[in-house]
Amino acid sequence: MNDVAGFKNIPPTTLADVLGREQVMNIDIRPLWPSIPRVAGPAFTVRCPPGDNLMLHAAIYRAEPGSVIVVDAGGDVDYAVAGGNVCAIAQRRGIAAFVVDGVIRDLAEVREMGFPVFARGVIPVPGTKAAVEPLNGTVRCGGVSVNAGDIVVADEEGIVVTPSARREQVLLEAQKKLAKEADESLDAWEKAHRARIDEILGENGFQD
């Protein structure tokens, strides 16, 4: 997908304007170390029942380079689905990031290696490895339904999921929006913004 690389130049804020709230993960899924660079890539989806991490550990050997591994761990915050070694192997295999509706451990190692992880937090307790689940099915992560191949864009501003079938249209709309904003000076933006705000205030009976 040649258009995947183009998404790395699109901020989540712009994608959210184009796609709407339903494609934006909730704020519980957040970057786990400061100044995480923006990541963009096709989703490789994983489901891990609470307390179990087997399928994420299987996924790091199966996801293609450039993939964002999206993990539905059911919001479990009692057991980590991955630690430093798993993140290191994922990074070595070219995986772009983990996005986890759950928690990890060994954050200091992960931060030091610079591997992007977006999750609910950190706990030192590891999960078990027993539950076999299909890979690349539809998962729910941060309140968003994610399918394999959907385009995930994540940075410190948030995480937005573009459905694969709409990626070309969404990328085009987002690029047009960014180009328009780049051509507009702050003075012009302020003038139009103030006029719009004053109009709305007037329509609703506000008086200075």
N, C-alpha and C positions, 0 to 999 in steps of 0.2 A: 504494500500500500504506500505509494509515493507521497500521499497527502499526510501521512502520519507525522513526518518531520515538520511539516508546516504548523502543526498544533503546538510545537514547543515555543513558537513565537507568539502564541495567543495567551494572554493572562486568563486565569479562571474568572476574573471579574467580567471580562468581555464575553466569555462563553456563557456565564450565568445570565447576562443580559439577553443573549440570543436564545438560550434554551429554557430559561425559567427555573423556578425553585425546585421542581421535582427531580431535576438532574444534578442537584448539588447535594453532596453529602453533608450530614449535620456536623456541628462543630465539635462533637466528641471525638471525631477522627481527625487528628491534628499531627503536625510534624513533631517528631520526638527530639530533634536537636535543632539549634538555632541556625538560621541562614541556609536552610536546605534549598538547593537549586531547584528550579522548576523541572519537573519530569513530565514526559508525555509518551504514551505508548499504548499498544493494544492490550486489553485485559486478558490475562490468563486466570480463570476463575477457579476457586477452591472452596470447598465446604469442610469445616472442621467442627464436629460436635463439641459442645463445651467440655473442657478438660482433656481434649485429645488433639494432637498436632500431626498425626501421621501423614495426612494428605498434603499439607504444606511441605513437609520434608520430601515427599515424593515429587511434588511439583517443581522444585528447584532443578531437578534433573530432566524435566520434560518441557519446561517453558522455553520458547525461542528467545535468543538475545534481543533485547529491546522491549521485552514484555514487562508490563506492570502486573505483578501477582496480586490479585484482589482476593482477600480471605474473609469469608463469612464464618466467623467463630461464634456467632450468636450473641455477640456483645459480652462474652465471658471475660471477666476481669480477675478471675481467681487462679488461672493457669496460663503460662506463657506458651505461645505457639511456635516461637523461634528464639534463638539466642545468637551469640556472636559468631559461632562457626557456621551456622546455617546462612546467616547474612553474608559472611565472607565467601562462601561457596557460590551463593546467588550472584554476588558482585563479580566474582571471577568468571562466571558463566555468562556475564553480560546482561543479566536481568536489571531493569531500570530502577525498580523500587518495589517495596511491599506496601500495600494499603490494607490494613487489618481492622476488622470490627472485633477487636479483642486486644490482647496485650502481648508484649515481648519481654525478654530479659537481656542482660549484658549490654545495657545502653551505652556505657562508657566505651566498650569495644566498637559498637556500631557507629558511634559518633566519631571515634578516632579514624575508622576506615572510610568514613564519609559515605556510607550507604544510606540512601533515603528510605526512611520508614515513617509512615503515617499510621497512627494507631490510637487506641484509647489511653494507653499509658504503659507502665512498666511494673512487673512483679517478678521476684526472683524464683518463683515456684514453677518448675517445668510441667507440661502436660504429659499424658501417656501417649503411646503409639499403638492403637488397636483398631480404630474405626475406619473401615474402607468405604470411601464415598467416590462417586464419579467425579472426574475432573472436567472442567470447561462446561459445566451446566449453568443455569441461571442462579445467581446468588443475590442475597440482599446484604448490602454493606453501607453503613451510615445512612440508612433509610432510602437508598437508591437501589433499584433492580439493575444488576450488571450482567451482561452476557459476554461470552468469550468474543474477543475482537472489537468490542466497544472501545472507544478512545478515552483513556483516562488522562486528565491533565491535573497536576497537583503542585502546589507550592504553599508558601506561608499564608496566602490569601484564601486557600480552600481547595476543595477537590470537586471537579466537575466531570461528569461522564457523558460523552457524546455517543448516542446509539450508532452502531456501525453503518446501518442503512442510511443514515442522515449525514455522515461525516463530510461528504463533499459539499453539500449545501450549507452546513453549519460553518465549515471552514471559510467558505466564500463570504458568507454574511459577516463573520467575525473580522475577516481581513478588511472588508469594506468599512465596517464600523471603526476599526483602528485607524484606517487611512483618513477617514473624515475627521476623527478627533485630532489626528496629528496636524491637519491643515488649519485647525481652529485655534486662534490665539486665546490666552486666558482672558483678555479684555473682551473679546467677542463672546466667549462662553459666559462671562459674568453678565454682560448686557442681556443676552437671551435668557439666562437663568433668572435674573431678577425680574424681567418682564413676565416670565411664566409664573414665578412665585406670586408676584403682585396680582396677576390675573386670577389665580386660584384663590388668593385671600379675598379679593373683591367679590368673586362669585359666591363666597361663603360668608359674606357680611362683615368681614374684618375691617376695622377703621383704625388708622393711626391716631 
